[in-house]
Amino acid sequence: MPRPVIAVAGLACETSTFTPSRTDAPAFHPQRGPDAVGIYRFLDAGTPLAEAADWRGALIGRALPGGMIKRTAYEELATEIVERLQATMARTKIDGLWFDIHGAMVVEDLDDSEADLLRRVRNVIGPDVVVSASMDLHGNVSRELVHMLDLITCYRMAPHEDELDTKERACKNLVDCLTQKPGKRPIKAWVPVPILLPGEQTSTRDEPAKHIYAAVPTVEDLPGILDAAIWVGYAWADEPRNRAAVVVTGWHTEAVAAGAERLARLFWKARAEFHFVAPTGTLDECLDKAFTAPSASKPFFVSDSGDNPTAGGSGDVTWGLTQLMKRKELTRKENQPVVIYASIPGPEAVRAAVEAGVGKTITVTAGAAVDNLHAGPITLTGDVVAIKQGDKHARTEVVLRPEGTSLYVIVTDLRKPYHYERDFTELSLKPREADVVLVKIGYLEPQLYDMAADWMLALTPGGVDQDLRRLGHTRIRRPMFPFDGDFKSPPDLSARLIPLSTELLTGPDE
């Protein structure tokens, strides 16, 4: 039997609709043709999956989370995906397609953009090609999307330490369907769950998400089931599809439906148990605790969570840094704390620092060029401590130390998340020796989590505000927990068996 031909395509960007920033096409760093396959090490030459199929890259684009994608950017990238698939099909028959997406991408003037993209793809590849999707657990799964897919799965860990494992599973499931059950399409059971929570309340490190996600492989191991998945959903966008969901796929109707309902009930039953992954407070409350913490609690990390660039924040909200600069601890004469702030974009400030050079004192202004809803640009006078060029996200980074302080502020050409120890040490900073590290993030990524002797989550303003009620959702389906508290009647958590459809549905997305 010849190896199946599998195309690879997808666009991914976790998108907040509550930030004024916008995302353009270059932000997706598109990979095309063989390069679109080469970014996945489990498809490297000689690996089992690489040998099992003939992988043909169309286009893969992954943007740093941010504001809505410009419609022109989406049309440009979606059109190229379609054209590349058409070119591939002109040369050979496609048996399968791996659809690598996030699930929370929002395009200007377009709802459910992943379903729209898949509809365009299906119009090219037709109904017979088997399509498998891999997604972030913070994605959204509409009925329309499931209708046009054959297989679908998502991460089972938050933080997402299993990202590559999930993508590999999506590809393996696809290969197995094509080679072991040719011509047979999996049964899909979908259950929408009316819960919408921020990721910082649903980390799989902690209960109740820990035991809920631990149940996923137990369902998947049942006879007749191929894959099981739970989506938390994405809380910082305002579309009707934003909510939690469960999808189970397999070969036996009763098993698939029962497995989906079991996971949905487990999630719903635990709804009141979800809590933040760390102690929370206002920024001042968190800094009070950090500055008075004993030495055994240093470094003390504080999450400036409202402007987290890896959740969709613009990254240039200055409110947190402005409040930090007002603290008397920074300028006291004795026992001055060493504080690191990561980070604030300021292209002009970066250029001035580069021109001046390390060791020089400069006065620059940065931030609030995109999101000035909470505070305006901030002006800093201080020494240039470090300069680094060539970063993938930031492009150029500089470290400024305001006069009379032991505060080190990272200023970037473009916004950047700070998740790894090397992000700091390559700037001559020593986060393990700092007293306080204030970083724009929600839950701490693994390396930061391991570094932190103690930690608090500051409930700060921004496009990914953890206090969802402050954002003003108007389009999500109601009732929705926790927006509406206790429901008058329990939600319908019965499994919806979803047949394959290559057309976008026009009926209600229940």
Disulfide bonds with the S-S distance in Angstrom:
none
